[in-house]
Amino acid sequence: MIIRRWAPPIFWAAAILLISSIPSSNLGAVAPYSFPGADKIVHASFYALLGWFAAKAAGGEALNLTTAVWTLGVIAVFGAVDEWHQQFVAGRAADVMDWLADTVGAATAVMLFAWRQRAEVA
């Protein structure tokens, strides 16, 4: 069933948008991290989960290279739009390095998903 398959990535993408809409003055209560680079770890982790969910939904039991590339491309565009939207949130800003962390997290998850599938087949 297609709705059931796509529900996790859609809901997780909505959660990312919701979290990225929180003004920076309220962000400390949600993400109380304070060491250098912590925000990049959060970005990569959130988008890695999105990448895993999307790869599973897009590829099902057989994620091929074309589907993996398209999946990653869509997530990278989503990440760019999310960063762009943050410039309109109080105290937030668009950051190319955040987008890069998003994309690296998603790419890592998509590759791990594909590797896991191939390992199960072998």
N, C-alpha and C positions, 0 to 999 in steps of 0.2 A: 504494500500500500504506500503510495507516494507521499501522502500527507504525513504518515507516521515516520517515514524515512527522513523527511526534510524538517520535521519539527525541532529536533535538537539544534541544528545550525541556525535556524531562523530565530528561535527563542534566545540562543546565546548571543547572536548579533544584536537583537533588541536589548539584551542586558548590557552589552558593551555600549550601545548608544545611550542608554539610560545613565550608566555610570559616568560616561564622558560628558554628560550634561550637568553634572553636579558642579556648582561654582567652587572655585579653589578655596574659598573661606570655609566651606563645609567638608572639604576633601579629607582633612586630617582625621575626622571621625570614621571615615570609611577606609582609608588607607594610611595607617599610622607608621609608615616606613620613613626612615630618615637618613639612610646611608647613601653615598654617591652611587648612582646607577640603579638604585632600587626601582625607580619608575620604569626603567627599560626592562627589567626583569618582569615586572607586572605586565607591561605591554606585550612582551614576547609570550608570556604564559597565557594571557587571555586569548591572544590570536593563535597560539598553538592549539588550544582547545577548540577554537572555531575551525581551524584547519583540519583537525582530526574529524570533527563532526561533519564538515563539508565533504571531506574525502570519502568518508563512509557513505554519505548520502549520494554523492555523485557517482562513485564507482561501484557501490554495492560490494559484491564479492570479487569484482575484477576491475580494479582501477588501472587503466592504461595510461601511457605517457601523455596522450592528448588531453584526456580528462583531467589528469593531475595538473597539467600546465594551465588549463582553463580554470580549474578550481583555484589555483594559486593566484591567477590573474584577477579573478573576481574579488578575492579576498584582499588583494593589494589595492584595488580600486576602492573597495569598501573602507579600508584603513585610511586611504588618502582623503576620502569624503568625510570620514569621522574626524580626522585631524583638522580639515578645513572648517567643519562645523564648530569645533572647539574655540575658534577665534571669536565666536559670537556668544560664548559663555563667560560670565563675569569671572575675571581673574585667570582665565585659561588662555592658551595660545596654541596656534598650529605649530608643530615642531617636526621637521623632516626626520630628525633622529628617532623620534617616537614612531613615525611611520616605518622607518627602516627596521626598528625592533619588532613592530607588528608583522612586517613581511617576513623577517627571519624566523620568527616564531611559527608563523603559518607554514612556511616552506619546510621547516624542520619536521613539523607534524605530518604534513602531506607525504614527505619522503619516508618517514618512519612507518606510516600506514601502508604505503606501497611495499616497503621492505618486508613488513610483517606478513602481508598477503603472499608475497613470493616465497617467504620462508615456510609458510603453512602448506603451500602447494608442493614444494620440493620434498 
